[in-house]
Amino acid sequence: MKFWKQEWKILIYAIFIFVGLYYLPIGHVRFNNAIIESLELVKWYAREHILLCLIPAFFIAGAISVFISQASVMKYLGAKANKLLAYGTASVSGAILAVCSCTVLPLFAGIYRMGAGLGPAAAFLYSGPAINVLVIILTARVLGPQLGIARAVGAIVFSIIIGLLMHLIFRKEEIEKSKMQPALPDEAVKRPLWKNAVYFGILVGILVFANWGKTAGQSGLGYVLAAAKWWITGFLAIGLSVVLRLWFDIKTWQITVIAIPTAILAFVFPQHPVIAFIAAITGLSIITSLHAGESGEWFRSSWGFAKQIIPLLLFGVLIAGALLGRPGQEGLIPSNWVYTAVGGNSLWSNFFAALAGAFMYFATLTEVPILQGLIGNGMGQGPALALLLAGPALSLPNMLVIRSVLGTKKTMVFISLVVIMATLTGYIYGLIIH
């Protein structure tokens, strides 16, 4: 009986797959375009996002799990940590991380697995991509100061409330988790705090400046930093080399073997700095993977995050591209449906904007020009804020990875909280400014 029950399941799955293949609408313009858009989006994602955003983020996540003690994470972000300190730290983390909803995932997984409480970890997960100084400023400049201020205030408040609600909803599990976490003694310190701070500061600096976007104007600090981004990244890489040599037992000849070809490629291909970046990342991966000490653990931990997260992200990007297309391009869901659904300031329009934003993928800063186009086509101010609060913090690829870390139940609750709060906030904002 058990055999037939299992075989019937296989048969039902096979029938569904066969019917889907039999009636595959190849030749229909919208379907063909959706396939092309899914491939175009995943191609763009692979070229523009994995190398510069995710790989540095994996190294940071690996460093968190290896070089930050579990006792330290539990002290500041754990279930027993001071709530004001834990949520305050987590809620403003995005101010220094110019990351999107996918790039924050390795960092979130790192601190959660090291013992961070669910509430602070969820606050960090939301705040990472949502409270980004660059996008807040760009939002205010392009979409108006009202939306910019509302987005900044809403994102900070959101992260704290969502974290607290996640903690309360799963309070029993958090209590059990805290009971299972013994009071860990202070571990023997291999290097002082200031050295770890310098090390992590360099890693975060490389992540931020390698992804620093161009500004609309031709003057100001943002323009200067954008013009010098690769010089700054290069100097930070030199600083990382010095740190690895002095504090992490990497040999001078190993660093030299990486530095020479990287420098040559940087000067031979000045218009394509990513080539030198790839050479540096490849060299760093090789020497750390062969290291027998903590640097080897750093690479293995980083590689573990990459193996878990990248396949899910790419699959999610494919699906998101097929359904929604890219900015200015059509997917299976017609864009005029979106324009029709998010006009005015009803609860439905705000909910639809928040839900659509939650499933769409926004790279850092891209949501602003997308919203500019939607507002120009009649999108209401309330739904615009709802999308700004839900979109950058969530995406279909992001959801798949969160589920692999938190499980289905916690992931569904987190998504629901983000969408519901974005809906209500957008609706109230629309009423106020009407």
ABEGO torsion letter per residue (X at the ends): XAAAAAAAAAAAAAAAAAAAAAABABGBAAAAAAAAAAAAAAAAAAAAAAAAAAAAAAAAAAAAAAABBAAAAAAAABAABBAAAAAAAAAAAAAABBBBAAAAAAAAAAAAAAGBBAAAAAAAAAAAAABBAAAAAAAAAAAEAAAAAAAAAAAAAAAAAAAAAAAAAAAAAAAAAAAABBBBBBBBBABBAAAAAAAAAAAAAAAAAAABBBBABABEAAAAAAAAAAAAAAAAAAAAAAAAAAAAGBBAAAAAAAAAAAAAAAAABAABAAAAAAAAAAAAAAAAAABABAAAAAAAAAAAAAAAAAAAAAAAAAAAAAAAEBBGBBBABBAAAAAAAABEABAAAAAAAAAAAAABBBBBGAAAAAAAAAAAAGBBAAAAAAAAAAAAABBAAAAAAAAAAAEAAAAAAAAAAAAAAAAAAAAAAAAAAX
